[in-house]
């Protein structure tokens, strides 16, 4: 059985994307090892049809963390059984490159995003310079790879001459659960609580909306969001749920009324993103407000399950949310379009591309 080792820097418990990918590869007859990090607060791993490995680290953030984790990961990759190595995003690419060269094994780059153009990277010139140097040095050597949308595919081809496949982050198809909704109209943000996700405008927008907001996730902007909630006096409306396990998150999503998919426009990665939550809300059958950036607009023009907004100013966000609360005809139309879209925009269709890709590698 060919064995693929996939590497990330996050806690494996919450990575729905990699769980889907690894389950699909496992079902297709591959032995899969998913490697991530172990944190002090990490919950026990759920049983999966693939091997899960967590590497402990003394450091938890910044340069020292990346250095320590990459060294530990390299040591692991050099001595674990593998027929191919797969680096998920730029922050694990160096150990995979070195191990694949030393052991003469195929290597694949899974570019979940344009890492060097993340706002938390480009806003720090020295950090941006380092990651851009890593990208320029290593990505041309990864001739095989896949990414999540056409823009990133074309950007890698323009920069480095590599021609990657597109495998979108689509959720598993399931029947829309008609669960009892929360008693009060409830808005959901799910995903990383990171810089560039427009919390600076979403939180003040809640002053103008008679509803609750649940924020399910964790990240480098969590403390600032806590401060924003206090600053704008919306403690009675906004709840920070922290990291939520996938099964629990699915139940929460189904009980909410509206989802939120918004990003700042600064940075190529944000402007041309295609976030998991965009499809997760659709699969749960709840309408969403979504910023009208190219990749989202392209899909919504075809399926029409999101309420698109032109910018992420507080007044714009509040007006969109209030419109969805007040206009039941519009709300029901978006809800019905979710059910139509999930027949095509689902992982059962997308995994065929992934498996076909790996069959050419291993």
C-alpha positions as CSV (number, residue, x, y, z in Angstrom):
1,X,0.0,0.0,0.0
2,X,1.6,3.3,-1.1
3,X,2.1,5.7,1.9
4,X,1.6,9.5,1.7
5,X,2.8,11.7,4.5
6,X,0.9,15.0,4.7
7,X,2.2,17.8,7.0
8,X,0.5,20.8,8.6
9,X,1.4,23.2,11.5
10,X,-2.0,23.2,13.2
11,X,-3.8,21.0,15.7
12,X,-5.3,18.1,13.8
13,X,-8.6,18.0,15.7
14,X,-10.0,21.1,14.0
15,X,-8.7,20.7,10.4
16,X,-11.8,19.6,8.5
17,X,-10.1,20.1,5.2
18,X,-7.2,17.7,5.9
19,X,-9.6,15.2,7.5
20,X,-11.6,15.1,4.3
21,X,-8.5,14.8,2.1
22,X,-6.9,12.1,4.2
23,X,-10.1,10.1,4.4
24,X,-10.6,10.2,0.6
25,X,-7.0,9.0,0.0
26,X,-7.4,6.3,2.6
27,X,-10.6,5.1,1.0
28,X,-8.8,5.1,-2.4
29,X,-6.3,2.6,-1.1
30,X,-3.4,4.8,0.1
31,X,-1.8,4.6,3.5
32,X,-1.9,8.2,4.9
33,X,-0.1,9.8,7.7
34,X,-1.2,13.3,8.8
35,X,1.3,15.2,10.9
36,X,0.6,18.3,13.0
37,X,1.5,19.9,16.2
38,X,0.5,19.1,19.8
39,X,-0.5,22.0,22.1
40,X,-0.9,22.0,25.8
41,X,-4.7,22.3,25.4
42,X,-5.0,19.8,22.5
43,X,-8.0,17.5,22.9
44,X,-7.6,13.7,22.3
45,X,-7.7,12.9,18.6
46,X,-10.8,11.2,17.2
47,X,-10.3,7.8,15.6
48,X,-9.7,8.1,11.8
49,X,-9.0,5.7,9.0
50,X,-5.5,7.1,8.7
51,X,-2.6,7.6,11.0
52,X,-2.4,10.9,13.0
53,X,0.8,12.1,14.5
54,X,1.3,15.2,16.7
55,X,4.8,16.7,17.2
56,X,5.3,18.5,20.6
57,X,7.0,21.9,20.6
58,X,8.4,24.0,23.4
59,X,7.8,27.3,21.5
60,X,4.2,28.1,20.3
61,X,4.6,31.1,17.9
62,X,6.9,33.2,15.9
63,X,10.3,32.4,14.4
64,X,11.4,30.1,17.2
65,X,8.2,28.0,16.8
66,X,8.6,27.6,13.0
67,X,12.3,26.8,13.4
68,X,11.7,24.2,16.1
69,X,8.7,22.6,14.4
70,X,10.4,22.4,11.0
71,X,13.5,20.7,12.6
72,X,11.3,18.2,14.4
73,X,9.2,17.6,11.3
74,X,12.4,17.1,9.2
75,X,13.6,14.5,11.6
76,X,10.3,12.7,11.5
77,X,10.1,12.7,7.7
78,X,13.6,11.3,7.3
79,X,12.8,8.2,9.4
80,X,9.2,7.4,8.8
81,X,7.9,5.1,6.1
82,X,6.8,7.1,3.0
83,X,6.3,6.8,-0.7
84,X,5.5,10.5,-1.2
85,X,5.6,13.7,0.8
86,X,2.9,16.4,0.7
87,X,3.5,19.9,2.2
88,X,0.3,21.7,3.1
89,X,1.1,25.4,2.8
90,X,4.5,27.1,2.8
91,X,5.1,26.7,6.5
92,X,6.0,23.0,6.2
93,X,7.5,23.0,2.7
94,X,11.2,23.1,3.6
95,X,11.3,19.8,5.6
96,X,9.3,18.1,2.8
97,X,11.7,19.4,0.2
98,X,14.8,18.2,2.1
99,X,13.4,14.8,3.0
100,X,12.2,14.2,-0.5
101,X,15.6,15.0,-2.0
102,X,17.5,12.9,0.5
103,X,15.2,10.0,0.3
104,X,14.5,10.4,-3.5
105,X,10.7,10.4,-3.1
106,X,8.0,12.3,-5.0
107,X,6.9,15.6,-3.4
108,X,3.7,17.5,-3.7
109,X,2.7,21.0,-2.7
110,X,-0.9,21.5,-1.4
111,X,-1.2,25.3,-1.6
112,X,-4.3,25.9,0.5
113,X,-3.6,29.6,0.1
114,X,-1.2,32.1,-1.3
115,X,0.8,32.1,1.9
116,X,3.3,34.8,1.1
117,X,0.4,37.2,0.5
118,X,-1.5,36.7,3.8
119,X,-2.2,40.0,5.4
120,X,-0.5,38.9,8.6
121,X,2.6,38.2,6.4
122,X,2.6,41.2,4.1
123,X,2.0,43.7,6.9
124,X,5.4,42.7,8.4
125,X,8.0,43.5,5.8
126,X,10.8,41.3,7.3
127,X,8.5,38.4,7.8
128,X,7.2,38.8,4.2
129,X,10.7,38.9,2.9
130,X,11.6,35.6,4.6
131,X,8.5,33.7,3.4
132,X,8.8,35.1,-0.1
133,X,12.4,33.9,-0.2
134,X,11.3,30.5,0.9
135,X,8.6,30.4,-1.7
136,X,11.0,31.5,-4.5
137,X,13.6,29.0,-3.5
138,X,11.4,25.9,-3.0
139,X,8.1,26.1,-5.0
140,X,9.8,25.8,-8.5
141,X,11.1,22.4,-7.2
142,X,7.6,21.2,-6.5
143,X,6.5,20.5,-10.0
144,X,3.4,18.6,-8.7
145,X,0.7,20.3,-6.7
146,X,-2.8,21.5,-6.3
147,X,-4.5,24.6,-5.0
148,X,-8.0,25.9,-4.3
149,X,-8.9,28.3,-7.1
150,X,-8.0,29.5,-10.5
151,X,-6.3,32.7,-9.4
152,X,-3.7,30.9,-7.2
153,X,-3.1,28.3,-9.9
154,X,-2.4,31.0,-12.4
155,X,-0.3,33.1,-10.0
156,X,2.0,30.1,-9.3
157,X,2.3,29.4,-13.0
158,X,3.2,33.1,-13.6
159,X,5.7,33.3,-10.8
160,X,7.4,29.8,-10.9
161,X,6.2,28.0,-14.1
162,X,4.4,25.3,-12.2
163,X,1.1,24.0,-13.4
164,X,-1.0,22.9,-10.5
165,X,-4.4,21.1,-10.3
166,X,-7.4,22.8,-8.7
167,X,-9.1,20.9,-5.8
168,X,-11.6,23.1,-4.0
169,X,-12.4,23.0,-0.3
170,X,-15.9,21.6,-0.6
171,X,-17.7,20.0,2.3
172,X,-19.1,16.5,2.3
173,X,-22.6,16.4,0.8
174,X,-25.3,15.7,3.3
175,X,-29.0,16.3,3.6
176,X,-29.7,19.7,5.0
177,X,-30.6,19.2,8.7
178,X,-33.7,21.2,9.6
179,X,-32.8,21.7,13.2
180,X,-34.6,24.0,15.5
181,X,-33.0,27.4,15.2
182,X,-31.8,29.4,18.1
183,X,-34.7,31.4,19.7
184,X,-33.1,34.7,18.8
185,X,-31.9,35.5,15.3
186,X,-28.2,34.2,15.3
187,X,-25.4,35.1,13.0
188,X,-22.3,32.8,12.7
189,X,-18.7,33.4,11.9
190,X,-16.7,30.2,11.7
191,X,-13.0,29.9,10.9
192,X,-9.7,31.4,12.0
193,X,-9.9,34.5,14.2
194,X,-7.0,36.1,12.4
195,X,-5.9,39.5,11.2
196,X,-7.6,40.5,7.9
197,X,-11.0,38.9,8.7
198,X,-12.8,42.3,9.1
199,X,-13.5,41.9,12.8
200,X,-12.7,45.7,13.1
201,X,-15.9,46.3,11.1
202,X,-18.0,43.3,11.9
203,X,-18.0,43.9,15.7
204,X,-19.2,47.6,15.4
205,X,-21.8,46.6,12.8
206,X,-23.4,44.5,15.6
207,X,-24.4,47.8,17.3
208,X,-26.9,48.3,14.5
209,X,-28.3,44.7,14.3
210,X,-30.8,43.2,16.7
211,X,-29.4,39.7,16.7
212,X,-26.7,37.5,18.3
213,X,-23.3,36.8,16.8
214,X,-21.4,33.5,17.5
215,X,-17.6,33.5,16.6
216,X,-16.4,29.9,16.4
217,X,-12.6,29.7,16.0
218,X,-9.3,30.8,17.4
219,X,-6.3,32.6,16.0
220,X,-3.8,35.4,16.2
221,X,-6.5,38.1,16.5
222,X,-8.5,36.6,19.3
223,X,-7.4,39.0,22.1
224,X,-8.0,42.0,19.8
225,X,-11.6,40.7,19.1
226,X,-12.2,40.5,22.8
227,X,-11.1,44.1,23.1
228,X,-13.4,45.2,20.2
229,X,-16.4,43.6,21.9
230,X,-15.7,45.6,25.0
231,X,-15.0,48.8,23.1
232,X,-18.3,48.7,21.2
233,X,-20.4,47.5,24.1
234,X,-21.8,44.4,22.4
235,X,-21.1,41.9,25.1
236,X,-24.7,40.9,25.2
237,X,-24.8,40.2,21.5
238,X,-21.4,38.7,20.6
239,X,-20.1,35.3,22.0
240,X,-16.5,34.1,21.4
241,X,-16.8,30.3,21.4
242,X,-13.1,29.5,20.7
243,X,-12.1,26.4,18.8
244,X,-15.0,24.0,18.2
245,X,-14.7,20.4,17.1
246,X,-16.1,19.7,13.6
247,X,-19.2,17.7,14.7
248,X,-20.2,20.3,17.2
249,X,-19.6,23.0,14.7
250,X,-21.9,21.4,12.2
251,X,-24.7,21.3,14.8
252,X,-24.1,25.0,15.7
253,X,-24.1,26.0,12.0
254,X,-27.4,24.3,11.3
255,X,-29.1,26.1,14.3
256,X,-27.9,29.6,13.2
257,X,-29.8,31.8,10.7
258,X,-27.1,33.5,8.7
259,X,-23.4,33.0,8.1
260,X,-20.6,35.6,7.5
261,X,-17.9,35.4,4.9
262,X,-15.9,38.6,4.8
263,X,-12.3,39.7,4.4
264,X,-10.3,42.9,4.0
265,X,-9.4,43.6,0.4
266,X,-5.7,44.3,1.2
267,X,-3.4,41.4,0.1
268,X,-3.8,39.2,-2.8
269,X,-4.6,36.2,-0.6
270,X,-7.7,37.8,0.9
271,X,-9.0,39.4,-2.3
272,X,-8.7,36.1,-4.3
273,X,-9.6,33.8,-1.4
274,X,-12.2,31.0,-1.5
275,X,-12.8,30.2,2.2
276,X,-14.1,26.9,3.5
277,X,-16.9,28.6,5.4
278,X,-18.4,29.9,2.1
279,X,-19.3,26.3,1.2
280,X,-19.9,25.1,4.8
281,X,-22.8,27.6,5.2
282,X,-24.2,26.5,1.9
283,X,-24.1,22.8,2.8
284,X,-25.8,23.6,6.1
285,X,-28.6,25.4,4.2
286,X,-28.1,28.8,5.8
287,X,-27.9,32.0,3.8
288,X,-24.8,34.2,4.2
289,X,-23.5,37.6,3.6
290,X,-20.3,37.5,1.5
291,X,-18.0,40.1,0.2
292,X,-18.1,40.5,-3.6
293,X,-14.6,39.4,-4.4
294,X,-13.9,37.6,-7.7
295,X,-13.8,34.0,-6.7
296,X,-17.0,34.2,-4.5
297,X,-18.8,36.3,-7.2
298,X,-18.0,33.8,-9.9
299,X,-19.6,31.0,-7.9
300,X,-22.5,33.0,-6.6
301,X,-23.4,34.3,-10.0
302,X,-24.1,30.7,-11.0
303,X,-25.8,29.4,-7.8
304,X,-27.1,32.5,-5.9
305,X,-27.0,31.2,-2.4
306,X,-25.2,34.3,-0.8
307,X,-26.1,37.9,-0.3
308,X,-23.1,39.8,-1.8
309,X,-21.9,43.1,-0.3
310,X,-19.7,45.6,-2.1
311,X,-17.4,46.4,0.9
312,X,-16.9,45.5,4.6
313,X,-17.8,48.8,6.2
314,X,-19.9,48.5,9.4
315,X,-22.9,50.2,7.8
316,X,-22.8,47.8,4.8
317,X,-22.5,44.7,6.9
318,X,-25.4,45.9,9.2
319,X,-27.6,46.8,6.3
320,X,-27.1,43.4,4.7
321,X,-27.8,41.5,7.9
322,X,-30.9,43.6,8.6
323,X,-32.2,43.0,5.1
324,X,-31.9,39.2,5.5
325,X,-33.7,39.5,8.8
326,X,-36.6,41.6,7.4
327,X,-37.0,40.1,3.9
328,X,-38.4,36.5,4.4
329,X,-38.9,36.0,0.6
330,X,-35.2,36.8,-0.1
331,X,-34.1,34.6,2.9
332,X,-36.2,31.6,1.7
333,X,-34.9,32.0,-1.9
334,X,-31.2,31.9,-0.7
335,X,-32.1,29.0,1.5
336,X,-33.6,27.1,-1.5
337,X,-30.5,27.9,-3.6
338,X,-28.3,26.3,-1.0
339,X,-30.1,23.0,-1.5
340,X,-29.7,23.2,-5.3
341,X,-26.0,24.1,-5.1
342,X,-25.0,21.3,-2.7
343,X,-25.9,18.8,-5.4
344,X,-22.8,19.9,-7.4
345,X,-20.6,21.8,-4.9
346,X,-19.7,18.9,-2.6
347,X,-16.6,16.8,-1.7
348,X,-17.9,13.6,-3.2
349,X,-17.5,15.3,-6.6
350,X,-14.3,17.1,-5.9
351,X,-12.4,14.1,-4.3
352,X,-12.4,12.5,-7.8
353,X,-10.0,15.1,-9.0
354,X,-7.8,14.6,-5.9
355,X,-7.6,10.8,-6.3
356,X,-6.9,11.1,-10.0
357,X,-4.1,13.5,-9.3
358,X,-2.5,11.2,-6.7
359,X,-2.8,8.2,-9.0
360,X,-0.4,10.0,-11.3
361,X,2.1,10.6,-8.5
362,X,2.4,7.4,-6.6
